Each structure stands twice: as C-alpha cells, then as structure tokens.
Amino acid sequence: MTKYRWQFRNYGWVKVNVDGSVSTFKSRAAIARALLEGLKFAWAKGYRRVEIESDNSVLVAIIQNGLGANNNYNEIRLIQE
C-alpha cells in the first residue's frame, strides 16, 4: 500500500482545484465558472501566486495557451484578463 500525504506548497502560494469529469458544453462551463470563482476568492484574499488544478485537459490547455479571448466561454475570457 502506498501512502500519499499532502505536502505544503511554497509559502505565499495557494491552489484552486476544480476536478470533475466533463463531456458537455454545460459541464465545461460549470467547471470554468468554479475556477473563476476560486480565483476571485484567492485574489480577494490577496494571493497573487495561485496554482490551478483540473482534470479537464481541454480547459487547462485553453488557459495555459492564452486562447481565452477566442473562446465561447465568458468565464475563460475573464480568467485571462
């Protein structure tokens, strides 16, 4: 049996984790909204070093590659602003 233990990140960093399976337009939009709300919460608390985690590889790729401006999801455009 392998034991996994949460490890403390570098000081000053927080993580927003929005895991969940998606396959439909609404589901992806819901995860983008959850990510946006998590980021807004972290930013409101003064954190600027925020790591995001999601098992939605399409959403992560869109954000990492700066493709939010050309995306149909308002939430993704707002994340990248």
C-alpha positions in Angstrom: 0.0 0.0 0.0 1.3 3.4 -1.0 0.7 6.3 1.3 0.1 9.7 -0.1 0.4 12.7 2.1 -0.5 16.3 1.3 2.6 18.4 1.1 2.8 22.1 2.0 3.4 24.3 -1.0 5.8 27.1 -1.1 4.9 30.0 1.2 2.6 32.5 -0.4 1.1 30.1 -2.9 -2.4 28.7 -2.9 -4.1 26.1 -5.1 -7.5 26.2 -6.7 -8.6 22.6 -7.5 -11.6 22.1 -9.8 -11.6 18.4 -10.6 -14.6 16.8 -12.3 -15.4 14.8 -15.4 -16.9 16.8 -18.3 -18.2 15.9 -21.7 -20.9 18.5 -22.4 -20.9 22.3 -23.0 -22.7 23.0 -19.7 -20.3 20.9 -17.7 -17.2 22.6 -19.1 -18.8 26.0 -18.5 -19.6 25.0 -14.9 -16.0 24.0 -14.3 -14.8 27.2 -15.8 -17.2 29.1 -13.5 -15.9 27.2 -10.5 -12.3 28.0 -11.4 -13.2 31.7 -11.9 -14.9 31.9 -8.6 -12.0 30.1 -6.9 -9.5 32.6 -8.4 -11.6 35.6 -7.5 -11.7 34.3 -3.9 -7.9 33.8 -3.8 -7.3 37.2 -5.4 -9.7 38.9 -2.9 -7.7 37.4 -0.1 -4.5 39.0 -1.5 -3.0 35.9 -3.1 -1.3 36.5 -6.5 0.5 33.2 -6.7 -2.2 30.8 -7.5 -1.8 27.3 -8.9 -4.8 25.8 -10.7 -5.5 22.1 -11.0 -8.2 20.4 -13.0 -8.6 17.1 -14.7 -10.2 18.8 -17.7 -7.3 18.9 -20.0 -9.1 21.0 -22.6 -9.8 23.7 -20.1 -6.3 23.7 -18.8 -4.8 23.8 -22.4 -7.0 26.8 -23.3 -5.9 28.7 -20.2 -2.2 27.8 -20.5 -2.0 28.7 -24.2 -3.8 32.1 -23.8 -6.8 31.0 -26.0 -9.4 32.5 -23.8 -10.0 35.6 -26.0 -11.1 33.3 -28.8 -13.3 31.1 -26.6 -17.1 30.9 -26.3 -16.9 30.7 -22.5 -17.1 34.1 -20.9 -15.6 32.6 -17.7 -12.4 31.7 -19.5 -12.1 35.2 -21.0 -12.5 36.6 -17.5 -9.8 34.3 -16.1 -7.3 35.5 -18.6 -8.0 39.2 -18.1 
